[in-house]
Amino acid sequence: MELRGAIKAAGLNTEAIQRLAEEAGSLADRRFREAGFHCSESVVRSVGEVLGLELSPEVLMITTGFRGGGSGFFGQCGAMSGGMIVINLLYGRVRADESNVCAGELTKLFCERFERAMGDTSCHVLRDHYHITGANNSCGTVYYTGAKVVTEVILGNHRDCRECGGFDGVVEQYLKRRMMTRGL
């Protein structure tokens, strides 16, 4: 099966991964935020676009309520939640007998790197710091960082989790599952 539109990660060096991660970050901050999408929506959409993933309307709809740390509850950062959605969309399981190692390892790694980059994972804390003091009164820096860090984690998975087996195989499995659920 061909990775229709999806990037081929095999052979990407650190510099190429960094460029793609920065592109995802810029898309989340600029295009999607300016279009009116919130943190979780922007991260999922931008990472999906950069990685060439076919995101169903259901996946896009799921991201909406994570904004503002739970629709204004200001709990866990929505950009971080969006990153976790993308990881688990690719590495999550359907059956209990399937491995959950990659989903767990990469989600944990993403959360650790996000927290290290941002200084916290709470929407309340990040919003007070970035939204109130940021350019244009927005959390654009948070959007950017969430999309950038999750893209780095996904494309570098072969270095960070031995069981994951590389990005290309995971995307191929994801596309096969999508085709099966659409009856193709």
Buried (B, 14 or more C-beta within 10 A) or exposed (E): EEBEEBBEBEEBEEEEBBEBBBBBBBBBBBBBBEEEBBBBBBBBBBBBBBBBBBBEEEBBEBBBBBBBBBBEEBBBBBBBBBBBBBBBBBBBEEEEEEEEBBBBBBBBBBBEBBBEBBEBBBBBBBBEBBBEEBEEEBBBBBBBBBBBBBBBBBBBBBEBBEEBEEBBBBBBBBBEEBEEEEEE
